[in-house]
Amino acid sequence: MRLAYPLVGLKIILTLIIGYLILSSCSIITAPYRITKGALKSTIWVVKGTYELTAGTTKLLYKIGEYTFEVVKAPLDWPLINKDIEKIDGLSPKEAIRLGRVKNSPYTVNGKTYKPMSVEEAENYSERGIASWYGYETVKKGGYMTANGEVFNPDGLTGAHKYLPIPIHVKVTNLENNRSIIIRVNDRGPFSCEENFDAEKRIIDLSMGAAKKLGFYEKGTARVKVEVIALREE
């Protein structure tokens, strides 16, 4: 399904629902948000506000247009979906996640250190390149987490990026069929491995669910355009 957002005067009401687990009950807090057009470029959106799990939060539900995002905090004993991440901000990945030191901290994979963009640098991010999808090995298994400590859901609308701060939202357009969706970037990758040395050249890894919506699930890869968006509180 193609995502059709007008570039001028866009106002999409977003309802953010945060669930706090308190003993056996759950209280809900709601707040209205809107997506508004940025002033820098017609295809870039102003970065303001974050949608992150905070201390005590176990689940986060929110909508952007027709897309619903469910964010769940993973238990720290779950394995990372990208198991090759060795260090984040000089710490073990689990310790960095526990301390909340992931967002744009440098991290190491197979001996190589990556330095993500700042939030300000990410405001202008727009890139064309090859996308792939990942997480097939988890389809019949459970209990994997992303690099920022969220439950990895292969059917969700999420992705992995080497340099963007996480979490962040991006619009991904399949340039081969012009389909577009919005995803939540909450993981690191893609990285080269023994099975695929060319993976490092790809600009983004998407969940299986995102790849299906963009129409390249069976093909495996597609040429895409990735643009940062974010949500401005009214």
Backbone as JSON, one array per atom type, in Angstrom:
{
  "sequence": "MRLAYPLVGLKIILTLIIGYLILSSCSIITAPYRITKGALKSTIWVVKGTYELTAGTTKLLYKIGEYTFEVVKAPLDWPLINKDIEKIDGLSPKEAIRLGRVKNSPYTVNGKTYKPMSVEEAENYSERGIASWYGYETVKKGGYMTANGEVFNPDGLTGAHKYLPIPIHVKVTNLENNRSIIIRVNDRGPFSCEENFDAEKRIIDLSMGAAKKLGFYEKGTARVKVEVIALREE",
  "N": [[0.85, -1.19, 0.0], [0.66, 2.14, -0.88], [2.08, 4.98, 0.65], [0.69, 8.04, 1.01], [1.46, 11.18, 1.54], [0.77, 14.58, 1.57], [3.03, 17.19, 0.71], [2.81, 19.78, 1.53], [1.44, 21.68, 4.11], [0.92, 19.55, 5.78], [-0.82, 17.79, 8.23], [-1.08, 15.51, 10.51], [-2.77, 13.85, 12.92], [-1.4, 12.45, 15.73], [-1.68, 10.0, 18.13], [-0.3, 9.33, 21.14], [0.29, 6.65, 23.18], [1.17, 5.67, 26.3], [2.04, 2.97, 28.26], [2.28, 2.15, 31.6], [3.56, -0.3, 33.65], [2.27, -1.16, 36.62], [2.42, -2.88, 39.42], [-0.12, -5.18, 39.17], [-1.7, -3.8, 37.47], [-2.35, -1.45, 34.78], [-1.71, 1.78, 33.89], [-2.74, 4.41, 31.69], [-1.41, 6.98, 29.7], [-2.15, 9.66, 27.6], [-1.28, 11.71, 24.8], [-1.61, 14.34, 22.45], [-0.07, 14.55, 19.25], [1.49, 15.99, 16.35], [2.53, 15.64, 12.93], [4.62, 17.8, 11.26], [5.55, 19.85, 8.5], [8.94, 20.33, 7.65], [11.32, 23.07, 7.51], [13.7, 22.93, 6.19], [14.05, 21.22, 3.89], [11.86, 20.15, 1.29], [11.33, 17.5, 1.49], [12.16, 16.69, 3.94], [11.67, 16.34, 7.42], [11.03, 18.2, 10.39], [12.98, 17.54, 13.21], [11.91, 16.9, 16.33], [11.28, 16.12, 19.58], [10.91, 12.86, 21.14], [10.3, 9.32, 20.99], [10.47, 7.19, 23.12], [11.12, 4.4, 25.28], [10.97, 4.96, 28.69], [12.31, 5.17, 32.08], [10.73, 2.74, 33.99], [8.76, 2.36, 32.12], [7.15, -0.08, 30.23], [5.83, -0.65, 27.91], [4.91, 0.83, 24.82], [2.63, 2.45, 22.78], [1.77, 3.84, 19.68], [0.56, 5.89, 16.95], [1.28, 6.74, 13.57], [-0.16, 8.35, 11.12], [-1.58, 5.9, 9.13], [-0.2, 3.87, 10.3], [0.6, 1.72, 12.97], [2.59, 1.57, 15.84], [4.17, -0.59, 18.05], [5.99, -0.73, 20.9], [8.06, -2.59, 22.91], [9.74, -3.22, 25.9], [12.57, -5.26, 26.14], [13.55, -8.16, 28.07], [16.7, -8.12, 29.76], [18.19, -10.43, 29.54], [17.73, -11.51, 27.1], [18.98, -12.44, 23.84], [20.85, -10.35, 21.53], [19.56, -9.34, 18.36], [21.37, -8.64, 16.4], [24.06, -10.13, 16.86], [26.76, -9.63, 16.6], [27.53, -7.2, 17.6], [29.86, -5.78, 19.62], [30.72, -3.85, 21.53], [29.2, -0.98, 23.05], [29.46, 2.38, 23.36], [31.82, 1.91, 24.74], [31.12, -0.01, 26.56], [29.75, -3.25, 27.52], [27.18, -4.46, 25.33], [24.69, -5.03, 26.7], [25.03, -3.71, 29.15], [25.26, -1.06, 28.3], [22.71, -0.71, 27.23], [21.18, -1.04, 29.54], [21.95, 1.22, 30.99], [21.05, 3.22, 29.38], [22.64, 4.26, 27.3], [22.8, 4.3, 24.46], [21.7, 5.66, 22.2], [23.11, 7.58, 20.24], [25.63, 6.67, 20.56], [29.06, 5.66, 20.04], [29.89, 2.47, 18.63], [31.03, -0.95, 18.43], [31.65, -3.39, 15.98], [32.69, -6.5, 15.06], [35.36, -5.68, 15.45], [35.45, -3.19, 14.2], [34.82, 0.25, 14.61], [31.94, 2.24, 14.78], [30.59, 5.47, 14.33], [27.8, 7.02, 15.14], [25.46, 9.53, 13.84], [24.73, 12.76, 15.28], [21.63, 13.91, 16.78], [21.0, 16.36, 15.65], [22.52, 16.33, 13.28], [21.22, 14.28, 11.98], [18.83, 15.39, 11.19], [18.91, 16.31, 8.55], [19.16, 14.07, 7.03], [19.07, 12.13, 4.14], [19.03, 9.57, 1.85], [19.9, 7.47, -0.9], [19.95, 4.06, -1.8], [20.72, 0.55, -1.37], [18.38, -1.57, 0.15], [17.85, -4.22, 2.47], [16.31, -7.1, 4.05], [15.93, -8.46, 7.36], [16.23, -10.92, 10.06], [15.03, -13.38, 9.66], [15.68, -15.73, 10.93], [14.45, -15.55, 13.34], [11.77, -15.92, 13.06], [10.4, -18.29, 13.74], [11.15, -18.43, 16.3], [11.49, -17.01, 19.59], [12.15, -14.08, 21.66], [14.29, -12.1, 21.06], [16.31, -9.15, 21.08], [16.61, -5.68, 20.06], [19.27, -3.32, 19.25], [18.85, -1.2, 20.97], [17.49, -2.24, 23.07], [14.83, -3.02, 22.68], [12.06, -5.26, 22.11], [12.46, -7.42, 19.4], [10.44, -7.56, 16.64], [9.62, -9.45, 14.01], [7.46, -9.07, 12.33], [6.8, -6.44, 12.57], [7.09, -2.84, 11.88], [9.95, -1.93, 11.49], [13.49, -1.11, 11.57], [17.06, -1.35, 10.84], [19.96, 0.63, 11.14], [23.19, 1.88, 10.39], [24.23, 4.37, 11.18], [22.33, 6.32, 12.02], [20.84, 8.04, 14.83], [19.26, 6.16, 17.44], [16.12, 5.51, 19.08], [14.58, 6.4, 15.91], [12.5, 7.85, 13.38], [11.9, 6.99, 10.0], [11.1, 7.63, 6.58], [10.67, 5.27, 4.13], [11.11, 4.64, 0.78], [10.41, 2.49, -1.81], [12.12, 2.51, -4.65], [11.71, 1.06, -6.89], [9.07, 0.37, -7.18], [7.68, 2.45, -6.2], [6.38, 2.39, -3.72], [5.77, 3.47, -0.37], [6.58, 3.64, 3.11], [6.43, 4.33, 6.67], [8.86, 3.75, 9.1], [10.18, 2.6, 12.27], [13.37, 3.11, 13.31], [15.35, 1.08, 15.17], [17.56, -0.42, 15.63], [20.91, -1.69, 14.92], [22.83, -1.98, 11.91], [22.91, -2.78, 8.36], [25.51, -5.31, 8.55], [28.61, -6.68, 7.31], [29.11, -10.19, 6.89], [30.11, -13.66, 7.22], [28.41, -15.07, 5.59], [27.49, -13.13, 3.88], [29.27, -10.86, 2.4], [28.79, -8.46, 1.17], [26.88, -7.08, 2.55], [27.51, -4.86, 4.12], [27.54, -2.73, 2.36], [24.94, -1.99, 2.01], [22.31, 0.31, 2.84], [20.31, 0.16, 4.74], [18.61, -2.13, 6.87], [15.6, -3.87, 6.93], [12.69, -4.92, 8.78], [10.94, -8.06, 8.37], [8.2, -7.61, 8.09], [8.13, -4.93, 7.19], [9.49, -5.18, 4.76], [7.68, -6.73, 3.34], [5.51, -4.96, 3.05], [6.7, -3.06, 1.44], [7.12, -4.49, -0.81], [9.33, -6.15, -1.49], [9.93, -8.52, -0.26], [10.14, -11.22, -1.2], [12.1, -10.95, -3.17], [14.28, -9.98, -1.73], [16.1, -7.8, -1.69], [16.09, -4.24, -2.42], [16.18, -1.19, -4.27], [16.17, 1.82, -2.6], [14.88, 4.9, -1.14], [15.74, 6.69, 1.7], [14.53, 8.72, 4.24], [14.8, 10.9, 6.95], [12.28, 11.43, 9.34], [10.4, 13.1, 11.87], [8.59, 13.8, 14.9], [6.67, 16.5, 15.86], [5.72, 18.09, 18.78], [2.65, 19.65, 19.38]],
  "CA": [[0.0, 0.0, 0.0], [1.48, 3.32, -1.0], [1.85, 6.01, 1.65], [0.53, 9.3, 0.3], [1.43, 12.33, 2.42], [1.03, 15.82, 0.87], [4.23, 17.83, 1.22], [2.5, 21.11, 2.03], [0.32, 21.76, 5.04], [0.61, 18.23, 6.33], [-1.16, 17.73, 9.66], [-1.63, 14.2, 10.84], [-2.84, 13.74, 14.38], [-0.78, 11.26, 16.29], [-1.99, 9.77, 19.54], [0.76, 8.57, 21.79], [-0.23, 5.98, 24.37], [2.26, 5.07, 27.06], [1.54, 2.11, 29.33], [3.18, 1.89, 32.72], [3.2, -1.5, 34.4], [2.31, -0.88, 38.05], [1.92, -4.1, 40.03], [-0.85, -5.99, 38.2], [-2.55, -2.94, 36.66], [-1.63, -0.63, 33.81], [-2.34, 3.08, 33.67], [-2.49, 4.92, 30.35], [-1.29, 8.42, 29.52], [-2.23, 9.99, 26.18], [-0.91, 13.08, 24.44], [-1.74, 14.55, 21.01], [1.1, 15.01, 18.51], [1.27, 16.18, 14.92], [3.7, 15.7, 12.07], [4.57, 19.06, 10.52], [6.57, 19.96, 7.46], [10.14, 21.06, 8.04], [11.69, 24.23, 6.7], [14.99, 22.75, 5.53], [13.81, 20.67, 2.57], [10.46, 19.74, 1.15], [11.2, 16.08, 1.79], [12.71, 16.43, 5.26], [10.77, 16.78, 8.48], [11.7, 18.74, 11.57], [13.19, 16.59, 14.3], [11.6, 17.48, 17.63], [10.58, 15.14, 20.41], [11.33, 11.47, 21.0], [9.31, 8.3, 21.33], [11.35, 6.19, 23.7], [10.77, 3.82, 26.57], [11.68, 5.62, 29.78], [12.38, 4.37, 33.3], [9.44, 2.29, 34.46], [7.85, 2.09, 31.01], [7.35, -1.41, 29.66], [5.18, -0.75, 26.62], [4.57, 2.11, 24.2], [1.81, 2.32, 21.58], [1.47, 5.12, 19.04], [0.22, 5.81, 15.53], [1.65, 7.79, 12.63], [-1.05, 8.1, 10.0], [-2.22, 4.58, 9.14], [0.72, 2.88, 10.85], [0.63, 1.59, 14.43], [3.87, 1.07, 16.34], [4.15, -1.14, 19.4], [7.36, -0.84, 21.4], [8.07, -3.34, 24.16], [11.08, -3.37, 26.46], [12.96, -6.67, 26.23], [14.37, -8.56, 29.23], [18.12, -7.99, 29.45], [18.84, -11.71, 29.28], [17.47, -11.93, 25.72], [20.11, -12.17, 22.95], [20.69, -9.32, 20.51], [19.31, -9.84, 17.02], [22.68, -8.5, 15.77], [24.94, -10.65, 17.91], [28.14, -9.23, 16.37], [27.83, -5.95, 18.3], [30.76, -6.13, 20.72], [30.74, -2.78, 22.53], [28.44, 0.26, 22.81], [29.99, 3.42, 24.26], [32.87, 1.31, 25.56], [30.53, -0.97, 27.5], [29.07, -4.38, 26.9], [25.88, -4.0, 24.83], [23.63, -5.11, 27.71], [25.25, -2.67, 30.15], [24.92, 0.21, 27.66], [21.25, -0.67, 27.16], [20.67, -0.85, 30.91], [22.25, 2.58, 31.42], [20.49, 4.17, 28.43], [23.74, 4.91, 26.6], [22.82, 3.7, 23.13], [21.11, 6.49, 21.15], [24.06, 7.87, 19.18], [26.94, 6.31, 21.09], [29.88, 4.82, 19.16], [29.78, 1.04, 18.93], [32.02, -1.76, 17.72], [31.18, -4.64, 15.39], [33.8, -7.23, 14.44], [36.58, -4.89, 15.54], [35.31, -1.89, 13.55], [34.02, 1.19, 15.4], [31.03, 3.1, 14.03], [30.23, 6.67, 15.07], [26.51, 7.51, 14.63], [25.19, 10.96, 13.76], [23.97, 13.41, 16.35], [20.24, 14.17, 16.4], [21.0, 17.52, 14.76], [23.02, 15.9, 11.98], [20.24, 13.39, 11.37], [17.71, 16.18, 10.66], [19.04, 16.5, 7.11], [19.54, 12.81, 6.39], [18.31, 11.57, 3.02], [20.01, 8.77, 1.11], [19.42, 6.4, -1.78], [20.84, 2.91, -1.8], [20.09, -0.77, -1.34], [17.82, -2.07, 1.41], [17.61, -5.65, 2.59], [15.53, -7.35, 5.26], [16.65, -9.38, 8.25], [15.47, -11.49, 11.16], [14.33, -14.6, 9.27], [15.96, -16.8, 11.88], [13.63, -15.39, 14.55], [10.35, -16.07, 12.73], [9.85, -19.41, 14.52], [11.75, -18.37, 17.63], [11.14, -15.78, 20.29], [13.12, -13.62, 22.6], [15.45, -11.36, 20.58], [16.21, -7.71, 21.3], [17.34, -4.79, 19.18], [20.45, -2.7, 19.87], [18.46, -0.26, 22.03], [16.79, -2.94, 24.13], [13.42, -3.28, 22.38], [11.74, -6.58, 21.57], [12.47, -7.47, 17.94], [9.24, -8.17, 16.09], [9.84, -9.55, 12.57], [6.27, -8.62, 11.6], [6.6, -5.02, 12.8], [7.62, -1.88, 10.91], [11.17, -1.44, 12.11], [14.67, -1.24, 10.73], [18.4, -1.2, 11.42], [20.8, 1.57, 10.41], [24.51, 1.94, 11.02], [24.67, 5.7, 11.62], [21.29, 7.18, 12.57], [20.54, 7.84, 16.26], [18.08, 5.29, 17.63], [15.19, 5.29, 17.97], [14.25, 7.52, 15.04], [11.55, 7.43, 12.34], [12.28, 7.33, 8.63], [10.23, 7.25, 5.48], [11.4, 4.45, 3.18], [10.41, 4.51, -0.5], [10.95, 1.52, -2.76], [12.23, 3.23, -5.92], [11.38, 0.15, -7.98], [7.61, 0.31, -7.35], [7.17, 3.71, -5.63], [5.68, 2.22, -2.45], [6.43, 4.12, 0.76], [6.08, 3.41, 4.46], [7.22, 4.91, 7.75], [9.32, 2.72, 10.03], [10.93, 3.01, 13.45], [14.72, 2.55, 13.34], [15.65, 0.77, 16.57], [18.62, -1.42, 15.66], [22.12, -1.4, 14.15], [23.1, -2.85, 10.78], [23.43, -4.13, 8.16], [26.95, -5.5, 8.62], [29.13, -7.82, 6.55], [29.27, -11.43, 7.64], [30.66, -14.73, 6.39], [27.4, -15.47, 4.6], [27.22, -12.04, 2.93], [30.28, -9.82, 2.56], [28.3, -7.22, 0.57], [25.84, -6.46, 3.38], [28.0, -3.57, 4.61], [27.27, -1.7, 1.36], [23.52, -1.64, 2.05], [22.12, 1.46, 3.73], [19.33, -0.1, 5.79], [17.99, -3.45, 6.99], [14.22, -3.72, 7.37], [12.03, -6.12, 9.3], [10.2, -8.81, 7.38], [6.92, -6.93, 7.87], [8.36, -3.74, 6.37], [9.84, -5.63, 3.41], [6.45, -7.17, 2.67], [4.73, -3.78, 2.67], [7.4, -2.37, 0.36], [7.07, -5.34, -1.99], [10.56, -6.84, -1.9], [10.15, -9.64, 0.65], [10.6, -12.41, -1.93], [13.33, -10.61, -3.88], [15.33, -9.89, -0.73], [16.69, -6.45, -1.65], [15.46, -3.27, -3.31], [16.77, 0.15, -4.25], [15.24, 2.64, -1.82], [15.25, 6.22, -0.63], [15.49, 6.76, 3.14], [14.48, 10.11, 4.69], [14.44, 11.05, 8.36], [11.14, 12.24, 9.76], [10.21, 13.05, 13.32], [7.28, 14.26, 15.32], [6.71, 17.76, 16.62], [4.61, 18.25, 19.72], [1.93, 20.9, 19.15]],
  "C": [[0.88, 1.24, 0.0], [1.08, 4.36, 0.03], [1.8, 7.35, 0.95], [0.38, 10.43, 1.29], [1.66, 13.58, 1.58], [2.21, 16.51, 1.52], [3.97, 19.21, 1.77], [1.31, 21.03, 2.97], [-0.07, 20.43, 5.65], [0.32, 18.33, 7.82], [-1.83, 16.39, 9.93], [-1.61, 14.05, 12.34], [-2.27, 12.39, 14.8], [-1.17, 11.14, 17.74], [-0.95, 8.84, 20.13], [0.21, 7.97, 23.07], [0.92, 5.28, 25.07], [1.67, 4.24, 28.19], [2.59, 1.87, 30.38], [2.68, 0.66, 33.47], [3.38, -1.22, 35.89], [1.62, -2.03, 38.76], [1.18, -4.91, 38.97], [-1.74, -5.14, 37.3], [-1.71, -2.07, 35.75], [-2.37, 0.67, 33.61], [-1.89, 3.64, 32.33], [-2.44, 6.44, 30.36], [-1.34, 8.7, 28.03], [-1.85, 11.44, 25.96], [-1.03, 13.25, 22.93], [-0.43, 15.06, 20.41], [0.69, 15.22, 17.06], [2.6, 16.05, 14.18], [3.58, 16.99, 11.27], [5.75, 19.16, 9.58], [7.74, 20.8, 7.93], [10.47, 22.17, 7.08], [12.95, 24.0, 5.89], [14.84, 22.26, 4.1], [12.37, 20.21, 2.49], [10.26, 18.28, 1.52], [11.73, 15.7, 3.16], [11.78, 17.01, 6.31], [11.56, 17.23, 9.69], [11.81, 17.68, 12.65], [12.93, 17.3, 15.62], [10.8, 16.46, 18.43], [11.09, 13.74, 20.17], [10.22, 10.54, 21.45], [10.09, 7.1, 21.85], [10.75, 5.63, 24.98], [11.61, 4.5, 27.64], [11.66, 4.73, 31.02], [10.99, 4.02, 33.79], [8.46, 1.96, 33.36], [8.16, 0.72, 30.42], [6.76, -1.53, 28.26], [4.75, 0.62, 26.13], [3.8, 1.84, 22.93], [1.56, 3.69, 20.99], [1.2, 4.91, 17.56], [0.81, 7.0, 14.78], [0.84, 7.52, 11.38], [-1.72, 6.75, 10.14], [-1.38, 3.51, 9.84], [0.73, 2.9, 12.37], [1.96, 0.97, 14.84], [3.69, 0.6, 17.78], [5.59, -1.38, 19.83], [7.31, -1.52, 22.76], [9.52, -3.49, 24.63], [11.4, -4.85, 26.64], [13.7, -6.96, 27.53], [15.84, -8.54, 28.84], [18.81, -9.32, 29.16], [18.54, -12.24, 27.87], [18.69, -11.62, 24.86], [19.79, -11.03, 21.98], [20.42, -9.97, 19.16], [20.58, -9.72, 16.18], [23.75, -8.85, 16.8], [26.39, -10.22, 17.76], [28.5, -7.89, 17.0], [28.63, -6.3, 19.55], [30.73, -5.12, 21.86], [29.81, -1.65, 22.08], [28.91, 1.27, 23.83], [31.02, 2.85, 25.23], [32.4, 0.27, 26.55], [30.04, -2.2, 26.77], [27.7, -3.9, 26.43], [24.77, -3.99, 25.89], [23.78, -4.02, 28.77], [24.9, -1.3, 29.57], [23.41, 0.37, 27.55], [20.67, -0.37, 28.54], [20.85, 0.59, 31.38], [21.69, 3.64, 30.47], [21.54, 4.93, 27.65], [23.91, 4.37, 25.18], [22.58, 4.71, 22.02], [22.04, 6.82, 19.99], [25.49, 7.62, 19.66], [27.73, 5.5, 20.07], [29.77, 3.36, 19.59], [30.74, 0.27, 18.03], [31.41, -3.07, 17.26], [32.36, -5.29, 14.67], [35.08, -6.4, 14.38], [36.53, -3.52, 14.9], [34.39, -1.0, 14.38], [33.22, 2.1, 14.48], [30.64, 4.28, 14.92], [28.94, 7.26, 14.49], [26.41, 9.03, 14.61], [24.58, 11.46, 15.06], [22.53, 13.59, 15.87], [20.18, 15.33, 15.41], [21.49, 17.15, 13.36], [21.99, 15.05, 11.24], [19.06, 14.14, 10.77], [17.73, 16.25, 9.14], [19.27, 15.19, 6.35], [18.54, 12.39, 5.32], [19.31, 10.83, 2.15], [19.3, 7.73, 0.25], [20.44, 5.27, -1.78], [20.04, 1.62, -1.74], [19.61, -1.1, 0.07], [17.7, -3.58, 1.34], [16.67, -5.86, 3.78], [16.2, -8.45, 6.06], [15.71, -9.94, 9.32], [14.74, -12.77, 10.82], [14.49, -15.7, 10.32], [15.11, -16.7, 13.14], [12.15, -15.65, 14.3], [9.7, -17.18, 13.57], [10.46, -19.49, 15.91], [11.31, -17.09, 18.3], [12.31, -15.27, 21.09], [14.38, -12.99, 22.07], [15.22, -9.87, 20.81], [17.02, -6.94, 20.27], [18.47, -4.12, 19.95], [20.1, -1.67, 20.93], [17.56, -0.9, 23.08], [15.32, -3.2, 23.91], [13.24, -4.71, 21.88], [11.75, -6.5, 20.04], [11.25, -8.23, 17.46], [9.4, -8.25, 14.58], [8.65, -9.08, 11.75], [6.02, -7.12, 11.75], [7.18, -4.16, 11.69], [8.84, -1.21, 11.53], [12.35, -1.64, 11.16], [15.95, -1.04, 11.5], [19.22, -0.3, 10.52], [22.12, 1.72, 11.14], [24.79, 3.28, 11.7], [23.59, 6.62, 12.19], [21.16, 6.97, 14.08], [19.29, 6.98, 16.4], [17.49, 5.49, 19.02], [14.98, 6.57, 17.16], [13.29, 6.98, 13.98], [12.05, 7.87, 10.97], [11.17, 6.91, 7.67], [11.08, 6.48, 4.47], [10.54, 4.28, 1.93], [11.13, 3.5, -1.36], [10.95, 2.18, -4.13], [11.89, 2.35, -7.12], [9.88, 0.03, -8.21], [6.9, 1.52, -6.76], [6.31, 3.53, -4.39], [6.48, 2.87, -1.33], [5.77, 3.72, 2.06], [6.92, 4.21, 5.44], [7.6, 3.78, 8.7], [10.02, 3.37, 11.22], [12.3, 2.33, 13.39], [15.11, 2.33, 14.8], [16.8, -0.23, 16.72], [19.81, -0.96, 14.83], [22.33, -2.45, 13.06], [22.76, -2.13, 9.49], [24.96, -4.17, 8.17], [27.36, -6.71, 7.78], [29.27, -9.03, 7.47], [29.81, -12.49, 6.69], [29.7, -15.13, 5.29], [27.19, -14.4, 3.54], [28.2, -10.89, 3.18], [29.82, -8.47, 2.02], [27.29, -6.49, 1.44], [26.24, -5.08, 3.88], [27.66, -2.43, 3.66], [25.81, -1.25, 1.36], [23.29, -0.56, 3.09], [21.16, 1.18, 4.87], [18.88, -1.55, 5.72], [16.58, -3.24, 7.54], [13.7, -5.03, 7.96], [11.3, -6.82, 8.16], [8.88, -8.12, 7.05], [7.06, -5.71, 6.99], [8.69, -4.13, 4.94], [8.61, -6.1, 2.64], [5.63, -5.98, 2.21], [5.37, -3.03, 1.51], [7.53, -3.23, -0.89], [8.37, -5.98, -2.41], [10.91, -8.01, -0.98], [10.73, -10.85, -0.09], [11.92, -12.15, -2.66], [14.52, -10.5, -2.93], [15.98, -8.53, -0.59], [15.91, -5.54, -2.6], [16.24, -1.96, -3.23], [15.75, 1.09, -3.61], [15.78, 4.04, -1.59], [14.83, 6.25, 0.84], [15.58, 8.21, 3.57], [14.06, 10.15, 6.15], [13.18, 11.88, 8.49], [11.15, 12.24, 11.28], [8.94, 13.78, 13.65], [7.41, 15.49, 16.19], [5.49, 17.85, 17.52], [3.98, 19.61, 19.49], [1.9, 21.75, 20.4]]
}
